[in-house]
Amino acid sequence: MRTCGLIMGLFFVFIPAFSPAEPLHSPTWGFYLDLPEGYFYESGDGRDRFSFASESGGIVDLAVYGPGVFESPEALARDIRERLSSRGDISPYTYQDKRAALGELHISGPGGALSGWVLCTELAAEGGPPPLLAALAYGPASRQDLLIFYLSALDSIVPSEAEKYSPGPITEFSYPRGEPVPAALANRDLKALLGENDAEAAGALVDREFAVLSAYLNSPLWKEAWIRFYRALFKDAYERLADFAFVFERDWHTRYMQDPSQSRGNVESEARAFAQDALTWVQGFTYERNETGSDFVDLISAATEGRGDCDSRALLWALILARNNIPAAIMVSPQYSHAMGLAQVQGPGAVFELDGQNWIVAETTANVDLGLIGESVSDPRHWIGISLIR
């Protein structure tokens, strides 16, 4: 159970980096895939065809079709359904300015019934018709508990660099962002724009990904699963909170320029001052955990309602910094039931080693300055660093 309670002290702590497996990236076609933990590469040619399987029976198949082979993602999805003699609806839609189609799979065969989904989407194109990606996530129809893993796998697909920090294609299908609407920034007299469905989408994603994470509580892959969980939430919120991060920075810059005690023109000191201001902001949130679901307040609710636990605040703080070109990350500890932020800014304070670099630690649930951490949570063996921008 998370307490986030601290006795504050200043420590210079050097913590070894943790390097989880990276998502699949196709240098040929430019797409990414970040499967739930435990899927292993089973077959394929390593270029246009990939097949992954899990010990629980789940399968993810990927196939790339060159420009002009199919006229649209919907046509490709219908062809797959016919070849597999599958039942189920197919729905075309637009994902981040790319045509896409999502369809159900219900397949009868000698080995037993299979069910799942097929996602087809355009990939990046330099000119002319784009290549198409077909992704099938499926398994035994009797294993309804695997359905969230299929959705999580398909939602992790990134067709090109342009979508690397955008909501996933399954979330976007289920919860289109809708029209921009003004929303208040918690505890600040500021407003910024959100998609009208952003809060609902972010909450649904948290619930789904926490359900996936919960399956790894007693697994040797629990660290990797934790890291994937936080990266998925950061990726989903990064675009949604773009205007919030901009408005926050503009307000800070105005106040900073009007403060006679601040020196001007020093980029490093300005970055530190901005990180401190953002830290003070999240430290002022109401301490709250989602007791009925994921135990994580989604970042949209945290930013607009000023509430959240340590990991919600740390992730939101890191996002605000990252959107303003300050390298940021988080660290989490199951032993301490705690999370903190990390930033690459100059100045004194406790540091954490991640990816071969030192990061200043940010405690988000106590009213202390950047770089101060709790004496009771300073054992380097009990922390996991999580890079968010890759």
C-alpha positions in Angstrom: 0.0 0.0 0.0 1.4 3.4 -0.9 1.9 5.9 1.8 4.2 8.5 0.2 5.1 9.6 3.7 8.7 11.0 4.1 11.2 12.2 6.6 13.1 14.7 4.5 16.9 14.9 4.2 19.5 15.7 1.5 21.4 12.7 0.1 23.6 12.3 -2.9 22.5 8.9 -4.1 23.8 7.1 -7.1 21.5 4.3 -8.3 22.3 1.8 -11.0 20.3 2.1 -14.2 17.7 -0.6 -15.2 17.5 -1.4 -18.9 14.3 -3.2 -19.9 13.7 -4.6 -23.4 12.9 -1.9 -25.9 9.8 -2.0 -28.2 10.0 -3.6 -31.6 11.0 -1.0 -34.3 11.0 -1.7 -38.0 13.8 0.2 -39.7 12.3 -0.8 -43.0 8.8 0.5 -42.5 9.2 2.8 -39.5 6.5 1.4 -37.2 6.9 0.5 -33.5 5.2 -2.2 -31.3 5.4 -2.4 -27.5 3.8 -5.8 -26.6 2.7 -6.8 -23.1 5.5 -8.6 -21.4 5.9 -12.4 -22.0 5.3 -12.4 -25.8 8.2 -14.0 -27.7 9.1 -13.9 -31.4 7.9 -17.1 -32.9 8.3 -16.8 -36.7 8.5 -14.4 -39.6 11.0 -13.0 -42.0 12.1 -10.1 -39.8 11.1 -7.5 -42.4 7.5 -7.8 -43.6 6.1 -10.6 -41.4 6.3 -11.1 -37.6 4.6 -13.5 -35.4 4.7 -13.4 -31.6 3.2 -15.8 -29.0 2.7 -15.9 -25.3 2.7 -18.8 -22.9 -0.9 -18.0 -22.1 -2.0 -18.7 -25.7 -2.1 -15.2 -27.1 -0.8 -14.5 -30.6 0.1 -11.3 -32.4 0.8 -11.4 -36.1 2.1 -8.5 -38.2 2.2 -8.2 -41.9 3.2 -5.2 -44.1 1.8 -4.8 -47.6 3.6 -2.6 -50.1 2.0 0.5 -51.7 -0.9 -0.3 -54.0 -1.5 -3.9 -53.0 -4.7 -2.9 -51.2 -6.6 0.3 -51.9 -7.3 1.0 -48.2 -6.9 -0.4 -44.7 -10.6 -1.4 -44.8 -10.1 -3.4 -47.9 -7.1 -5.2 -46.3 -9.1 -6.0 -43.2 -12.0 -7.4 -45.3 -9.5 -9.6 -47.2 -8.1 -11.0 -44.0 -11.5 -11.7 -42.6 -12.4 -13.6 -45.8 -9.2 -15.6 -45.9 -9.7 -16.6 -42.3 -13.4 -17.3 -42.8 -13.9 -15.0 -39.8 -17.1 -13.3 -38.6 -17.2 -9.8 -37.2 -17.7 -6.2 -38.1 -15.1 -4.0 -39.6 -15.1 -0.3 -38.9 -13.0 2.2 -40.9 -11.8 5.4 -39.2 -9.0 8.0 -39.2 -6.1 7.7 -36.8 -3.8 10.7 -36.6 -4.4 11.7 -40.2 -3.9 8.1 -41.4 -6.7 5.8 -42.6 -7.3 2.8 -40.4 -9.8 0.0 -39.9 -10.6 -2.1 -36.8 -12.3 -5.5 -37.1 -13.4 -8.3 -34.9 -12.1 -11.8 -35.4 -14.2 -14.9 -34.7 -12.6 -18.0 -36.3 -13.7 -21.6 -36.2 -11.1 -24.2 -36.8 -10.0 -27.8 -36.1 -7.9 -26.6 -33.1 -10.9 -24.8 -31.5 -12.5 -21.4 -31.8 -10.3 -18.3 -31.8 -11.3 -14.7 -31.2 -9.6 -11.3 -31.1 -9.2 -8.2 -33.3 -7.5 -7.1 -36.5 -6.1 -3.5 -36.9 -5.0 -2.3 -40.3 -3.4 1.2 -40.7 -1.5 3.2 -43.2 2.3 3.6 -42.5 4.5 6.6 -43.4 4.9 7.3 -47.1 7.3 9.6 -48.9 4.9 10.0 -51.8 2.3 8.0 -53.5 0.1 5.3 -51.9 1.3 4.4 -48.4 2.2 0.8 -47.3 -0.3 -0.9 -45.0 0.2 -2.7 -41.7 -2.1 -5.5 -40.7 -1.9 -6.5 -37.0 -3.9 -9.4 -35.6 -4.2 -10.1 -31.9 -6.1 -13.2 -31.0 -6.2 -16.5 -29.1 -8.5 -19.2 -27.8 -12.1 -17.9 -27.6 -12.5 -19.6 -24.2 -9.8 -17.3 -22.8 -11.8 -14.1 -22.3 -9.2 -12.9 -19.8 -6.8 -12.4 -22.7 -8.9 -9.8 -24.5 -7.4 -6.9 -22.7 -3.9 -8.1 -23.7 -5.0 -8.1 -27.3 -6.3 -4.5 -27.1 -3.2 -3.4 -25.2 -0.9 -4.9 -27.8 -2.8 -3.3 -30.7 -3.0 0.0 -28.9 0.8 0.0 -28.6 1.3 0.2 -32.4 2.9 3.4 -33.6 2.6 3.6 -37.4 5.4 6.3 -37.7 7.5 8.7 -35.8 4.6 11.2 -36.0 2.5 9.2 -33.6 5.3 8.1 -31.2 3.8 10.2 -28.4 0.1 10.2 -29.3 -2.8 8.2 -28.0 -2.8 4.7 -29.4 -5.0 3.6 -32.3 -7.4 1.5 -30.1 -7.9 4.3 -27.6 -8.4 6.8 -30.5 -11.0 4.5 -32.0 -12.9 4.0 -28.8 -12.6 7.6 -27.6 -12.1 10.1 -30.4 -10.7 13.3 -29.0 -13.5 15.4 -30.2 -13.6 19.2 -30.3 -11.1 21.3 -28.3 -12.7 22.7 -25.1 -11.3 25.0 -22.5 -10.4 23.5 -19.2 -9.0 25.0 -16.0 -5.4 24.2 -14.8 -5.7 23.1 -11.2 -4.8 25.6 -8.6 -3.8 28.2 -11.2 -6.0 30.9 -12.7 -5.3 29.5 -16.2 -7.2 27.8 -18.9 -6.0 25.5 -21.7 -7.5 23.3 -24.4 -8.3 19.7 -24.1 -10.1 17.3 -26.4 -13.7 16.9 -25.2 -13.2 13.2 -24.6 -9.6 13.3 -23.3 -10.5 12.7 -19.6 -12.7 9.7 -20.3 -10.1 8.3 -22.7 -7.3 8.7 -20.2 -9.3 7.1 -17.4 -10.3 4.1 -19.5 -6.6 3.6 -20.6 -5.4 3.6 -17.0 -8.0 1.0 -16.0 -7.1 -1.3 -18.9 -3.4 -1.0 -18.5 -3.6 -1.5 -14.8 -5.6 -4.7 -15.4 -2.8 -5.8 -17.7 -0.1 -4.8 -15.1 -1.9 -6.7 -12.4 -1.3 -10.0 -14.2 2.4 -9.7 -13.6 2.4 -9.2 -9.8 3.9 -12.6 -9.2 5.8 -12.8 -12.5 9.6 -12.5 -12.9 8.7 -9.8 -15.6 7.0 -7.5 -13.0 9.7 -4.8 -13.5 9.3 -4.7 -17.2 5.5 -4.6 -16.8 5.7 -1.7 -14.5 7.9 0.2 -16.9 5.6 -0.5 -19.8 2.6 0.7 -17.7 4.0 4.1 -17.0 5.3 4.6 -20.5 1.9 3.8 -21.9 0.2 6.5 -19.7 2.9 9.0 -20.5 2.6 8.4 -24.3 -1.2 8.7 -24.1 -1.2 12.0 -22.2 1.7 13.7 -24.0 -0.3 15.1 -26.8 -3.5 15.6 -24.8 -1.7 17.9 -22.4 0.3 19.8 -25.0 -1.7 23.1 -24.6 -1.6 22.7 -20.8 2.2 22.5 -20.8 2.4 25.5 -23.1 0.1 27.6 -21.0 1.9 26.6 -17.8 5.3 27.6 -19.3 4.0 30.9 -20.6 2.6 31.8 -17.2 5.9 30.8 -15.5 8.0 32.8 -17.9 5.9 35.9 -17.3 6.3 35.6 -13.5 10.0 34.7 -13.8 10.8 37.7 -16.0 9.0 40.0 -13.5 10.9 38.6 -10.5 13.8 40.9 -9.7 15.6 38.2 -7.7 16.0 36.0 -10.8 19.1 36.2 -13.0 18.4 36.5 -16.7 19.9 34.7 -19.7 21.2 31.6 -17.9 19.5 28.7 -19.6 20.5 26.2 -16.9 19.3 28.2 -14.0 16.0 29.0 -15.9 15.5 25.3 -16.4 16.0 24.6 -12.8 13.6 27.4 -11.8 10.9 26.1 -14.1 11.3 22.6 -12.8 11.0 23.9 -9.2 7.8 25.9 -10.1 6.2 22.8 -11.7 7.3 20.8 -8.7 5.7 23.3 -6.3 2.5 23.1 -8.4 2.1 19.3 -8.1 3.1 19.3 -4.4 0.0 21.4 -3.8 -2.3 18.7 -5.1 -4.8 16.9 -2.9 -3.4 13.5 -2.0 -5.7 10.9 -3.5 -5.7 7.4 -4.8 -8.2 5.6 -7.0 -9.4 3.1 -4.4 -12.0 1.5 -6.7 -9.8 0.8 -9.7 -6.2 1.3 -10.8 -4.9 3.1 -7.8 -3.6 5.7 -10.3 -5.3 9.0 -11.0 -5.1 9.7 -14.8 -3.0 12.6 -15.8 -5.9 14.6 -17.3 -7.8 14.5 -14.0 -4.6 15.2 -12.1 -3.9 18.3 -14.2 -7.4 19.7 -14.1 -8.6 18.7 -10.6 -5.3 19.0 -8.7 -5.4 15.5 -7.1 -3.3 12.3 -7.3 -0.9 10.0 -5.6 2.9 10.1 -5.9 3.2 8.4 -9.2 0.4 10.4 -10.9 2.1 13.6 -9.7 5.6 12.4 -10.7 4.5 11.4 -14.2 2.6 14.7 -14.7 5.6 16.7 -13.5 7.9 14.9 -15.9 5.5 15.4 -18.8 5.3 19.2 -18.2 9.1 19.3 -18.2 9.5 17.1 -21.2 7.1 19.1 -23.2 9.2 22.2 -22.5 12.5 20.5 -23.6 13.8 19.6 -20.2 14.8 15.9 -20.1 12.6 14.2 -17.4 11.9 10.7 -16.2 10.5 9.0 -13.1 11.6 6.4 -10.6 9.3 4.0 -8.7 9.8 1.6 -5.8 7.6 -1.3 -4.9 9.5 -1.7 -1.6 8.8 1.9 -0.5 5.4 2.1 -2.3 6.6 5.4 -3.7 7.4 7.3 -6.9 9.5 10.4 -7.6 10.3 12.6 -10.6 13.7 12.9 -12.3 15.1 15.8 -14.3 18.4 16.7 -16.0 18.9 20.2 -14.5 21.9 21.8 -12.9 22.4 22.4 -9.2 22.6 20.7 -5.9 20.5 17.8 -4.7 20.1 14.0 -4.6 20.9 12.4 -8.0 19.8 9.2 -9.6 21.8 7.4 -12.3 19.7 6.4 -15.3 20.8 5.6 -18.8 24.4 6.5 -17.9 23.5 10.0 -16.7 22.7 11.7 -13.4 19.2 13.1 -12.8 18.1 15.4 -10.0 15.3 13.8 -7.8 12.0 15.5 -7.3 9.8 14.6 -4.4 6.2 15.4 -5.4 4.2 14.8 -2.2 6.0 16.9 0.4 6.6 20.6 0.3 10.4 20.5 -0.2 12.7 21.9 -2.9 14.0 20.0 -5.9 16.7 17.6 -5.0 15.5 16.8 -1.4 14.5 13.2 -0.8 13.4 11.2 2.2 15.9 9.6 4.5 13.7 6.6 4.8 13.6 5.9 1.0 17.2 6.4 0.1 18.4 2.8 -0.4 19.5 2.6 -4.1 18.6 -1.1 -4.3 14.9 -0.4 -4.1 14.3 2.0 -7.0 13.6 1.5 -10.7 14.3 4.3 -13.1 12.0 4.7 -16.1 12.9 6.7 -19.2 9.9 8.2 -20.9 11.3 9.9 -24.0 13.1 7.4 -26.2 
